[in-house]
Amino acid sequence: MLSHVAGAELVDTQHLDLDQITQHLVTAHQRGQDVVRLASGDLSVYSALTEQTRRLDAAGVPWDVTPGVPAYAAAAAAVGRELTVPHVAQSVVLTRVQARSTAMPATESLAHFAASKATLALHLAITRIREVMTDVEGDYGPDCPVVVVYRASQPEEPILRGTVATIADAVEAAGLRQAAVILIGEALGTDGGGSRTCTGRRGPGGSNGQEPLGDGAGGRPSGESA
């Protein structure tokens, strides 16, 4: 990426707080410069996007957001699995575990989501992998497939496969402490089932009773690409 920005001023924001980062953006705008702030993953979840855009609005700095590839989607691509499989799971829950920095709402406990048996995608939870597996075992069972992808979409992305009963040992043996996504659910261990949109089976919608394709509300469920 950096090879395409020869001559640009590069600012490493790793050790800067949000106010310091915003000041760089505002100063550059006042100089008439174009600014790009690169971020990993996608800013729609677990980011400071709202806080930063609020600051930029207050400073009169125009902005726009280019969507990225969220880590859970990159992780699913790495293992070549759909997270929604007909007759197995049609919902994906994006969540994390309780942290000192940000409390979880009472209605969003892991146990609450696990009761749905939807596919779970957990961010910011790898250091508590054993606790997570204990929390979900009652609903998913010890043999439910689990995948952990570290630094999804990057060249050094190790992939750990296991079950609710075994994955914690694998994660601890690998020494993973950050930047990992945990995927839990029976959808990870199936062959994909049989979607009507792929098999052409007759259904209640579409012409001739067939379900339409390419429609997030009908056709393929939202999140599935034709």
BADRENMI-651112 format. One record per residue: residue number from 1; residue in one letter; x, y, z of N, C-alpha, C in turn. Coordinates in Angstrom, 3 decimals, decimal comma, padded with zeros to 6 digits. Layout:
<rs>
(r NUM 'A' (X Y Z) (X Y Z) (X Y Z))
...
</rs>
This chain:
<rs>
(r 1 'M' (000,814 -001,192 000,000) (000,000 000,000 000,000) (000,864 001,265 000,000))
(r 2 'L' (001,875 001,282 000,859) (002,711 002,477 000,965) (003,502 002,754 -000,310))
(r 3 'S' (003,714 001,743 -001,130) (004,468 001,936 -002,367) (003,714 002,828 -003,355))
(r 4 'H' (002,414 002,995 -003,137) (001,606 003,802 -004,053) (001,492 005,258 -003,608))
(r 5 'V' (002,153 005,606 -002,505) (002,008 006,975 -001,987) (003,356 007,666 -001,884))
(r 6 'A' (004,189 007,471 -002,884) (005,502 008,103 -002,880) (005,366 009,618 -002,775))
(r 7 'G' (006,119 010,205 -001,867) (006,094 011,646 -001,685) (005,075 012,130 -000,685))
(r 8 'A' (004,201 011,253 -000,225) (003,195 011,654 000,756) (003,800 011,689 002,158))
(r 9 'E' (003,264 012,526 002,995) (003,667 012,545 004,403) (002,975 011,386 005,116))
(r 10 'L' (003,757 010,538 005,767) (003,210 009,372 006,460) (003,237 009,613 007,957))
(r 11 'V' (002,125 009,382 008,615) (002,025 009,569 010,059) (001,619 008,246 010,695))
(r 12 'D' (002,469 007,694 011,552) (002,163 006,458 012,258) (001,285 006,813 013,462))
(r 13 'T' (000,035 006,353 013,458) (-000,904 006,715 014,519) (-000,953 005,693 015,655))
(r 14 'Q' (-000,061 004,726 015,618) (-000,114 003,641 016,592) (-000,103 004,143 018,041))
(r 15 'H' (000,683 005,176 018,293) (000,824 005,660 019,674) (000,138 007,012 019,894))
(r 16 'L' (-000,759 007,391 018,989) (-001,483 008,644 019,117) (-002,906 008,388 019,607))
(r 17 'D' (-003,425 009,301 020,428) (-004,822 009,161 020,814) (-005,697 009,826 019,751))
(r 18 'L' (-007,017 009,721 019,914) (-007,917 010,186 018,868) (-007,826 011,688 018,654))
(r 19 'D' (-007,639 012,449 019,703) (-007,518 013,901 019,549) (-006,263 014,269 018,764))
(r 20 'Q' (-005,175 013,558 019,018) (-003,938 013,831 018,290) (-004,078 013,463 016,811))
(r 21 'I' (-004,740 012,344 016,554) (-004,963 011,934 015,162) (-005,822 012,960 014,447))
(r 22 'T' (-006,889 013,391 015,113) (-007,786 014,372 014,506) (-007,055 015,672 014,187))
(r 23 'Q' (-006,161 016,071 015,065) (-005,407 017,303 014,828) (-004,571 017,206 013,560))
(r 24 'H' (-003,980 016,047 013,314) (-003,235 015,851 012,071) (-004,159 016,017 010,864))
(r 25 'L' (-005,360 015,451 010,950) (-006,304 015,532 009,841) (-006,752 016,977 009,599))
(r 26 'V' (-007,052 017,664 010,677) (-007,503 019,050 010,555) (-006,399 019,934 009,982))
(r 27 'T' (-005,183 019,791 010,487) (-004,060 020,601 010,013) (-003,800 020,373 008,532))
(r 28 'A' (-003,827 019,118 008,122) (-003,599 018,805 006,708) (-004,695 019,407 005,839))
(r 29 'H' (-005,936 019,331 006,306) (-007,041 019,920 005,538) (-006,856 021,419 005,404))
(r 30 'Q' (-006,432 022,071 006,455) (-006,222 023,515 006,417) (-005,105 023,900 005,459))
(r 31 'R' (-004,183 022,981 005,225) (-003,096 023,217 004,263) (-003,541 022,938 002,827))
(r 32 'G' (-004,768 022,448 002,663) (-005,251 022,117 001,333) (-004,827 020,744 000,867))
(r 33 'Q' (-004,399 019,897 001,781) (-003,938 018,557 001,425) (-005,087 017,544 001,497))
(r 34 'D' (-004,972 016,505 000,675) (-005,888 015,369 000,769) (-005,320 014,392 001,791))
(r 35 'V' (-006,181 013,844 002,616) (-005,735 012,964 003,697) (-006,476 011,630 003,623))
(r 36 'V' (-005,745 010,571 003,811) (-006,338 009,242 003,932) (-005,891 008,647 005,256))
(r 37 'R' (-006,834 008,230 006,059) (-006,470 007,483 007,257) (-006,767 006,008 007,001))
(r 38 'L' (-005,723 005,210 006,926) (-005,879 003,782 006,670) (-006,163 003,055 007,971))
(r 39 'A' (-007,121 002,160 007,934) (-007,459 001,362 009,108) (-007,637 -000,082 008,670))
(r 40 'S' (-007,347 -000,999 009,561) (-007,527 -002,417 009,235) (-008,993 -002,797 009,372))
(r 41 'G' (-009,406 -003,813 008,632) (-010,773 -004,301 008,737) (-011,778 -003,308 008,195))
(r 42 'D' (-012,933 -003,246 008,843) (-014,003 -002,367 008,421) (-014,443 -001,515 009,602))
(r 43 'L' (-014,680 -000,239 009,370) (-014,954 000,697 010,455) (-016,384 000,632 010,978))
(r 44 'S' (-017,217 -000,221 010,399) (-018,606 -000,291 010,853) (-018,750 -001,012 012,181))
(r 45 'V' (-017,733 -001,762 012,606) (-017,802 -002,442 013,904) (-016,504 -002,237 014,676))
(r 46 'Y' (-016,637 -002,018 015,979) (-015,501 -001,935 016,905) (-014,425 -000,953 016,428))
(r 47 'S' (-014,860 000,242 016,120) (-013,915 001,290 015,729) (-014,309 002,578 016,438))
(r 48 'A' (-013,549 003,617 016,196) (-013,862 004,933 016,765) (-014,413 005,856 015,686))
(r 49 'L' (-015,080 005,283 014,686) (-015,552 006,067 013,543) (-016,478 007,203 013,974))
(r 50 'T' (-017,465 006,908 014,788) (-018,426 007,935 015,186) (-017,752 009,064 015,946))
(r 51 'E' (-016,847 008,703 016,852) (-016,137 009,727 017,629) (-015,277 010,606 016,736))
(r 52 'Q' (-014,632 009,984 015,743) (-013,749 010,770 014,880) (-014,534 011,659 013,929))
(r 53 'T' (-015,600 011,145 013,335) (-016,367 011,975 012,413) (-017,044 013,128 013,152))
(r 54 'R' (-017,418 012,906 014,393) (-017,990 013,995 015,187) (-016,968 015,123 015,368))
(r 55 'R' (-015,733 014,753 015,618) (-014,666 015,754 015,771) (-014,403 016,484 014,459))
(r 56 'L' (-014,408 015,746 013,362) (-014,165 016,372 012,063) (-015,307 017,310 011,690))
(r 57 'D' (-016,539 016,914 011,992) (-017,682 017,790 011,734) (-017,543 019,095 012,519))
(r 58 'A' (-017,138 018,963 013,774) (-016,983 020,161 014,618) (-015,904 021,099 014,080))
(r 59 'A' (-014,890 020,511 013,419) (-013,794 021,315 012,875) (-014,075 021,783 011,450))
(r 60 'G' (-015,229 021,380 010,903) (-015,570 021,778 009,542) (-014,773 021,078 008,473))
(r 61 'V' (-014,333 019,861 008,760) (-013,538 019,083 007,800) (-014,434 018,040 007,128))
(r 62 'P' (-014,598 018,105 005,814) (-015,421 017,092 005,129) (-014,735 015,738 005,133))
(r 63 'W' (-015,520 014,680 005,096) (-014,944 013,331 005,145) (-015,850 012,353 004,417))
(r 64 'D' (-015,308 011,228 004,050) (-016,111 010,100 003,565) (-015,426 008,820 003,988))
(r 65 'V' (-016,171 007,745 004,003) (-015,668 006,448 004,472) (-015,719 005,445 003,337))
(r 66 'T' (-014,597 004,812 003,067) (-014,537 003,718 002,098) (-014,628 002,404 002,864))
(r 67 'P' (-015,633 001,577 002,606) (-015,777 000,343 003,381) (-014,612 -000,600 003,161))
(r 68 'G' (-014,259 -001,316 004,215) (-013,193 -002,306 004,137) (-013,745 -003,712 004,219))
(r 69 'V' (-012,872 -004,662 004,395) (-013,270 -006,059 004,552) (-013,236 -006,392 006,039))
(r 70 'P' (-014,380 -006,658 006,653) (-014,372 -006,963 008,089) (-013,638 -008,267 008,370))
(r 71 'A' (-013,041 -008,339 009,530) (-012,212 -009,493 009,870) (-012,992 -010,800 009,845))
(r 72 'Y' (-014,254 -010,767 010,270) (-015,017 -012,022 010,287) (-015,238 -012,539 008,867))
(r 73 'A' (-015,450 -011,621 007,900) (-015,642 -012,034 006,516) (-014,338 -012,562 005,919))
(r 74 'A' (-013,229 -011,903 006,250) (-011,925 -012,380 005,779) (-011,609 -013,750 006,370))
(r 75 'A' (-012,001 -013,960 007,623) (-011,761 -015,257 008,271) (-012,578 -016,353 007,591))
(r 76 'A' (-013,833 -016,057 007,279) (-014,677 -017,046 006,598) (-014,117 -017,377 005,219))
(r 77 'A' (-013,610 -016,363 004,532) (-013,011 -016,594 003,214) (-011,763 -017,457 003,330))
(r 78 'A' (-010,990 -017,237 004,376) (-009,748 -017,993 004,559) (-010,007 -019,483 004,724))
(r 79 'V' (-011,126 -019,816 005,362) (-011,427 -021,235 005,577) (-012,406 -021,780 004,544))
(r 80 'G' (-012,875 -020,893 003,634) (-013,738 -021,347 002,552) (-015,085 -021,840 003,007))
(r 81 'R' (-015,686 -021,146 003,973) (-016,980 -021,562 004,503) (-017,975 -020,425 004,503))
(r 82 'E' (-019,236 -020,756 004,204) (-020,324 -019,822 004,440) (-020,628 -019,811 005,928))
(r 83 'L' (-021,049 -018,680 006,426) (-021,467 -018,604 007,822) (-022,965 -018,842 007,963))
(r 84 'T' (-023,676 -018,804 006,833) (-025,096 -019,140 006,805) (-025,286 -020,327 005,878))
(r 85 'V' (-025,884 -021,383 006,392) (-026,096 -022,607 005,628) (-027,556 -023,018 005,770))
(r 86 'P' (-028,249 -023,299 004,668) (-029,654 -023,687 004,750) (-029,886 -024,834 005,728))
(r 87 'H' (-030,923 -024,691 006,535) (-031,341 -025,708 007,508) (-030,358 -025,891 008,661))
(r 88 'V' (-029,300 -025,097 008,683) (-028,307 -025,202 009,762) (-028,227 -023,892 010,537))
(r 89 'A' (-027,913 -022,809 009,839) (-027,825 -021,489 010,468) (-028,112 -020,431 009,422))
(r 90 'Q' (-029,018 -019,512 009,736) (-029,350 -018,435 008,824) (-029,084 -017,059 009,433))
(r 91 'S' (-028,395 -017,062 010,556) (-028,059 -015,803 011,224) (-026,606 -015,835 011,674))
(r 92 'V' (-025,986 -014,654 011,672) (-024,619 -014,495 012,155) (-024,628 -013,408 013,226))
(r 93 'V' (-024,070 -013,720 014,379) (-023,992 -012,766 015,473) (-022,557 -012,254 015,582))
(r 94 'L' (-022,375 -010,943 015,427) (-021,068 -010,323 015,617) (-021,033 -009,766 017,035))
(r 95 'T' (-020,116 -010,243 017,836) (-020,085 -009,791 019,220) (-018,672 -009,899 019,778))
(r 96 'R' (-018,536 -009,593 021,035) (-017,268 -009,703 021,740) (-017,577 -010,082 023,178))
(r 97 'V' (-016,573 -010,087 024,029) (-016,798 -010,411 025,426) (-016,626 -009,151 026,275))
(r 98 'Q' (-017,060 -009,236 027,498) (-016,945 -008,109 028,422) (-015,488 -007,667 028,554))
(r 99 'A' (-015,272 -006,375 028,516) (-013,926 -005,814 028,665) (-013,972 -004,661 029,654))
(r 100 'R' (-012,817 -004,386 030,232) (-012,760 -003,280 031,182) (-013,014 -001,938 030,517))
(r 101 'S' (-012,645 -001,826 029,257) (-012,777 -000,545 028,566) (-014,217 -000,216 028,206))
(r 102 'T' (-014,971 -001,208 027,777) (-016,351 -000,996 027,346) (-017,234 -002,117 027,879))
(r 103 'A' (-018,220 -001,772 028,666) (-019,107 -002,777 029,242) (-020,083 -003,290 028,182))
(r 104 'M' (-020,501 -004,538 028,334) (-021,509 -005,111 027,455) (-022,893 -004,815 028,021))
(r 105 'P' (-023,857 -004,432 027,171) (-025,231 -004,262 027,654) (-025,754 -005,565 028,251))
(r 106 'A' (-026,617 -005,455 029,231) (-027,120 -006,653 029,928) (-027,835 -007,615 028,987))
(r 107 'T' (-028,433 -007,093 027,929) (-029,182 -007,940 026,993) (-028,298 -008,577 025,928))
(r 108 'E' (-026,978 -008,315 025,972) (-026,082 -008,827 024,940) (-025,027 -009,762 025,514))
(r 109 'S' (-025,405 -010,552 026,482) (-024,468 -011,522 027,040) (-024,196 -012,618 026,019))
(r 110 'L' (-023,046 -013,248 026,138) (-022,705 -014,338 025,233) (-023,694 -015,489 025,388))
(r 111 'A' (-024,111 -015,743 026,610) (-025,083 -016,814 026,852) (-026,392 -016,528 026,117))
(r 112 'H' (-026,783 -015,265 026,067) (-028,018 -014,893 025,367) (-027,901 -015,210 023,877))
(r 113 'F' (-026,786 -014,842 023,272) (-026,610 -015,108 021,848) (-026,422 -016,596 021,568))
(r 114 'A' (-025,735 -017,292 022,452) (-025,486 -018,718 022,248) (-026,783 -019,510 022,212))
(r 115 'A' (-027,782 -019,054 022,934) (-029,058 -019,759 022,967) (-029,709 -019,827 021,586))
(r 116 'S' (-029,352 -018,899 020,699) (-029,917 -018,896 019,346) (-029,297 -019,969 018,461))
(r 117 'K' (-028,105 -020,421 018,795) (-027,328 -021,381 018,006) (-027,006 -020,848 016,608))
(r 118 'A' (-027,050 -019,539 016,460) (-026,593 -018,925 015,215) (-025,075 -019,056 015,132))
(r 119 'T' (-024,520 -018,765 013,963) (-023,065 -018,720 013,849) (-022,565 -017,508 014,619))
(r 120 'L' (-021,607 -017,723 015,508) (-021,037 -016,636 016,297) (-019,701 -016,209 015,705))
(r 121 'A' (-019,501 -014,906 015,591) (-018,216 -014,348 015,186) (-017,776 -013,407 016,292))
(r 122 'L' (-016,746 -013,807 017,020) (-016,297 -013,018 018,161) (-015,003 -012,283 017,845))
(r 123 'H' (-015,024 -010,981 018,111) (-013,838 -010,151 018,020) (-013,363 -009,843 019,438))
(r 124 'L' (-012,111 -009,463 019,554) (-011,566 -008,968 020,827) (-011,796 -009,948 021,975))
(r 125 'A' (-011,731 -011,229 021,687) (-012,052 -012,224 022,715) (-011,007 -013,320 022,844))
(r 126 'I' (-009,937 -013,254 022,063) (-009,019 -014,384 021,984) (-008,310 -014,672 023,305))
(r 127 'T' (-008,072 -013,650 024,123) (-007,382 -013,899 025,394) (-008,288 -014,586 026,410))
(r 128 'R' (-009,566 -014,680 026,100) (-010,515 -015,332 027,005) (-011,177 -016,520 026,327))
(r 129 'I' (-010,416 -017,170 025,450) (-010,949 -018,257 024,647) (-011,522 -019,390 025,495))
(r 130 'R' (-010,862 -019,735 026,582) (-011,341 -020,852 027,409) (-012,669 -020,488 028,081))
(r 131 'E' (-012,773 -019,265 028,546) (-014,020 -018,794 029,160) (-015,158 -018,769 028,139))
(r 132 'V' (-014,839 -018,332 026,922) (-015,845 -018,288 025,862) (-016,388 -019,689 025,573))
(r 133 'M' (-015,499 -020,656 025,456) (-015,943 -022,013 025,150) (-016,788 -022,595 026,281))
(r 134 'T' (-016,442 -022,261 027,494) (-017,253 -022,713 028,625) (-018,658 -022,123 028,537))
(r 135 'D' (-018,739 -020,863 028,154) (-020,024 -020,182 028,082) (-020,932 -020,735 026,989))
(r 136 'V' (-020,355 -021,201 025,883) (-021,199 -021,647 024,762) (-021,415 -023,155 024,724))
(r 137 'E' (-020,656 -023,900 025,494) (-020,725 -025,365 025,393) (-022,120 -025,912 025,679))
(r 138 'G' (-022,821 -025,311 026,621) (-024,144 -025,823 026,956) (-025,113 -025,784 025,799))
(r 139 'D' (-024,993 -024,792 024,914) (-025,900 -024,665 023,776) (-025,356 -025,311 022,506))
(r 140 'Y' (-024,053 -025,198 022,274) (-023,485 -025,713 021,030) (-022,947 -027,132 021,164))
(r 141 'G' (-022,631 -027,545 022,379) (-022,079 -028,873 022,585) (-020,578 -028,903 022,394))
(r 142 'P' (-019,893 -029,877 022,991) (-018,427 -029,923 022,925) (-017,863 -030,195 021,537))
(r 143 'D' (-018,666 -030,793 020,645) (-018,163 -031,158 019,324) (-018,469 -030,132 018,242))
(r 144 'C' (-019,064 -029,022 018,603) (-019,381 -027,989 017,610) (-018,093 -027,422 017,016))
(r 145 'P' (-018,033 -027,259 015,695) (-016,821 -026,739 015,055) (-016,497 -025,298 015,475))
(r 146 'V' (-015,201 -025,038 015,628) (-014,709 -023,692 015,946) (-013,484 -023,427 015,069))
(r 147 'V' (-013,411 -022,218 014,539) (-012,248 -021,806 013,746) (-011,716 -020,504 014,329))
(r 148 'V' (-010,406 -020,419 014,472) (-009,759 -019,187 014,901) (-008,796 -018,760 013,800))
(r 149 'V' (-008,950 -017,523 013,338) (-008,065 -017,002 012,294) (-007,341 -015,781 012,858))
(r 150 'Y' (-006,036 -015,835 012,821) (-005,183 -014,751 013,328) (-004,739 -013,869 012,173))
(r 151 'R' (-004,903 -012,565 012,337) (-004,545 -011,593 011,296) (-005,163 -011,975 009,948))
(r 152 'A' (-006,474 -012,112 009,956) (-007,202 -012,523 008,752) (-006,899 -011,602 007,577))
(r 153 'S' (-006,665 -012,183 006,430) (-006,374 -011,550 005,139) (-004,918 -011,118 004,991))
(r 154 'Q' (-004,110 -011,297 006,031) (-002,700 -010,953 005,934) (-001,880 -012,210 005,624))
(r 155 'P' (-000,687 -012,029 005,059) (000,095 -013,195 004,622) (000,375 -014,206 005,727))
(r 156 'E' (000,517 -013,722 006,971) (000,880 -014,640 008,058) (-000,338 -015,114 008,830))
(r 157 'E' (-001,472 -015,332 008,157) (-002,697 -015,688 008,861) (-002,740 -017,184 009,205))
(r 158 'P' (-002,301 -017,575 010,387) (-002,468 -018,972 010,777) (-003,933 -019,248 011,082))
(r 159 'I' (-004,371 -020,450 010,758) (-005,757 -020,855 010,970) (-005,773 -022,066 011,904))
(r 160 'L' (-006,509 -021,959 012,972) (-006,655 -023,063 013,918) (-008,066 -023,603 013,816))
(r 161 'R' (-008,179 -024,914 013,646) (-009,487 -025,560 013,581) (-009,632 -026,513 014,747))
(r 162 'G' (-010,819 -026,569 015,297) (-011,054 -027,480 016,397) (-012,522 -027,525 016,738))
(r 163 'T' (-012,802 -027,803 017,980) (-014,180 -027,846 018,456) (-014,275 -027,018 019,734))
(r 164 'V' (-015,480 -026,876 020,233) (-015,671 -026,166 021,493) (-014,803 -026,775 022,589))
(r 165 'A' (-014,635 -028,090 022,544) (-013,871 -028,779 023,587) (-012,366 -028,671 023,416))
(r 166 'T' (-011,886 -028,431 022,184) (-010,441 -028,521 021,934) (-009,755 -027,212 021,555))
(r 167 'I' (-010,518 -026,211 021,124) (-009,880 -025,036 020,524) (-009,070 -024,214 021,520))
(r 168 'A' (-009,486 -024,183 022,782) (-008,747 -023,376 023,764) (-007,319 -023,883 023,915))
(r 169 'D' (-007,144 -025,195 023,948) (-005,796 -025,759 024,039) (-004,958 -025,356 022,834))
(r 170 'A' (-005,556 -025,392 021,644) (-004,830 -025,054 020,428) (-004,414 -023,585 020,419))
(r 171 'V' (-005,318 -022,697 020,846) (-005,018 -021,260 020,879) (-003,902 -020,978 021,875))
(r 172 'E' (-003,980 -021,569 023,047) (-002,960 -021,341 024,061) (-001,610 -021,905 023,628))
(r 173 'A' (-001,620 -023,043 022,960) (-000,368 -023,623 022,469) (000,267 -022,749 021,395))
(r 174 'A' (-000,573 -022,086 020,594) (-000,068 -021,218 019,529) (000,347 -019,850 020,057))
(r 175 'G' (-000,036 -019,534 021,282) (000,340 -018,263 021,883) (-000,370 -017,056 021,307))
(r 176 'L' (-001,573 -017,235 020,785) (-002,303 -016,106 020,209) (-002,850 -015,220 021,318))
(r 177 'R' (-002,604 -013,914 021,196) (-003,025 -012,980 022,234) (-003,820 -011,793 021,692))
(r 178 'Q' (-003,868 -011,615 020,391) (-004,579 -010,468 019,833) (-004,843 -010,706 018,352))
(r 179 'A' (-005,632 -009,787 017,764) (-005,869 -009,758 016,313) (-006,364 -011,087 015,755))
(r 180 'A' (-007,235 -011,762 016,501) (-007,777 -013,034 016,037) (-009,298 -013,012 016,102))
(r 181 'V' (-009,932 -013,673 015,154) (-011,384 -013,797 015,107) (-011,748 -015,242 015,445))
(r 182 'I' (-012,777 -015,401 016,259) (-013,267 -016,725 016,640) (-014,609 -016,949 015,958))
(r 183 'L' (-014,727 -018,008 015,185) (-015,985 -018,386 014,541) (-016,483 -019,682 015,168))
(r 184 'I' (-017,741 -019,699 015,580) (-018,330 -020,857 016,245) (-019,657 -021,182 015,586))
(r 185 'G' (-019,871 -022,449 015,249) (-021,180 -022,822 014,716) (-021,142 -024,049 013,836))
(r 186 'E' (-022,275 -024,732 013,753) (-022,368 -025,941 012,937) (-022,190 -025,644 011,454))
(r 187 'A' (-022,445 -024,413 011,025) (-022,266 -024,066 009,610) (-020,830 -024,275 009,155))
(r 188 'L' (-019,891 -024,182 010,071) (-018,477 -024,332 009,715) (-018,100 -025,775 009,403))
(r 189 'G' (-018,946 -026,710 009,814) (-018,600 -028,117 009,634) (-019,457 -028,843 008,641))
(r 190 'T' (-020,254 -028,085 007,850) (-021,141 -028,738 006,895) (-020,622 -028,580 005,474))
(r 191 'D' (-021,298 -029,276 004,542) (-020,889 -029,194 003,137) (-021,661 -028,125 002,382))
(r 192 'G' (-022,422 -027,320 003,112) (-023,130 -026,220 002,459) (-024,610 -026,437 002,294))
(r 193 'G' (-025,097 -027,663 002,530) (-026,531 -027,902 002,435) (-027,038 -027,697 001,026))
(r 194 'G' (-028,319 -027,415 000,905) (-028,923 -027,232 -000,407) (-029,787 -025,988 -000,429))
(r 195 'S' (-029,263 -024,889 -000,933) (-030,022 -023,652 -001,022) (-030,934 -023,686 -002,231))
(r 196 'R' (-032,164 -023,214 -002,048) (-033,090 -023,187 -003,171) (-032,563 -022,304 -004,305))
(r 197 'T' (-031,842 -021,252 -003,958) (-031,346 -020,356 -005,001) (-030,258 -021,012 -005,834))
(r 198 'C' (-029,656 -022,062 -005,316) (-028,636 -022,788 -006,077) (-029,229 -023,983 -006,802))
(r 199 'T' (-030,251 -024,627 -006,200) (-030,799 -025,847 -006,771) (-031,985 -025,593 -007,675))
(r 200 'G' (-032,578 -024,366 -007,597) (-033,727 -024,069 -008,441) (-035,007 -024,706 -007,953))
(r 201 'R' (-035,045 -025,154 -006,691) (-036,274 -025,738 -006,167) (-037,376 -024,688 -006,140))
(r 202 'R' (-038,587 -025,125 -006,342) (-039,700 -024,198 -006,353) (-039,982 -023,695 -004,952))
(r 203 'G' (-040,269 -022,399 -004,863) (-040,567 -021,797 -003,573) (-041,700 -020,820 -003,706))
(r 204 'P' (-042,029 -020,119 -002,658) (-043,181 -019,229 -002,665) (-042,983 -017,927 -003,415))
(r 205 'G' (-041,735 -017,551 -003,747) (-041,511 -016,262 -004,391) (-040,936 -016,417 -005,775))
(r 206 'G' (-040,902 -015,328 -006,541) (-040,283 -015,347 -007,853) (-041,195 -015,934 -008,915))
(r 207 'S' (-040,789 -015,845 -010,180) (-041,589 -016,383 -011,265) (-041,590 -017,892 -011,215))
(r 208 'N' (-042,702 -018,473 -011,624) (-042,851 -019,924 -011,612) (-042,612 -020,519 -010,235))
(r 209 'G' (-042,835 -019,699 -009,211) (-042,704 -020,227 -007,853) (-041,292 -020,328 -007,361))
(r 210 'Q' (-040,306 -019,882 -008,152) (-038,919 -019,974 -007,730) (-038,513 -018,708 -006,995))
(r 211 'E' (-037,602 -018,866 -006,039) (-037,136 -017,704 -005,296) (-036,205 -016,873 -006,161))
(r 212 'P' (-036,319 -015,529 -006,107) (-035,444 -014,683 -006,927) (-034,022 -014,694 -006,430))
(r 213 'L' (-033,095 -014,378 -007,333) (-031,677 -014,325 -006,988) (-031,241 -012,894 -006,727))
(r 214 'G' (-030,139 -012,762 -005,946) (-029,477 -011,491 -005,813) (-030,250 -010,443 -005,033))
(r 215 'D' (-031,157 -010,846 -004,170) (-031,964 -009,908 -003,403) (-031,711 -010,147 -001,934))
(r 216 'G' (-031,205 -009,130 -001,213) (-030,876 -009,322 000,195) (-032,065 -009,679 001,041))
(r 217 'A' (-033,298 -009,297 000,603) (-034,484 -009,589 001,403) (-035,103 -010,903 000,996))
(r 218 'G' (-035,073 -011,216 -000,314) (-035,562 -012,494 -000,799) (-034,376 -013,245 -001,345))
(r 219 'G' (-034,533 -014,044 -002,389) (-033,371 -014,681 -003,030) (-032,389 -015,230 -002,046))
(r 220 'R' (-031,122 -014,941 -002,256) (-030,102 -015,359 -001,307) (-030,182 -014,461 -000,082))
(r 221 'P' (-030,108 -015,045 001,097) (-030,172 -014,228 002,302) (-029,059 -013,196 002,330))
(r 222 'S' (-029,304 -012,116 003,041) (-028,340 -011,041 003,118) (-026,998 -011,557 003,580))
(r 223 'G' (-025,919 -011,135 002,874) (-024,583 -011,595 003,231) (-024,077 -012,688 002,333))
(r 224 'E' (-024,970 -013,282 001,499) (-024,530 -014,302 000,562) (-024,432 -013,659 -000,818))
(r 225 'S' (-023,356 -013,913 -001,506) (-023,143 -013,328 -002,827) (-023,509 -014,318 -003,884))
(r 226 'A' (-024,166 -013,847 -004,909) (-024,521 -014,740 -006,001) (-023,310 -015,105 -006,801))
</rs>
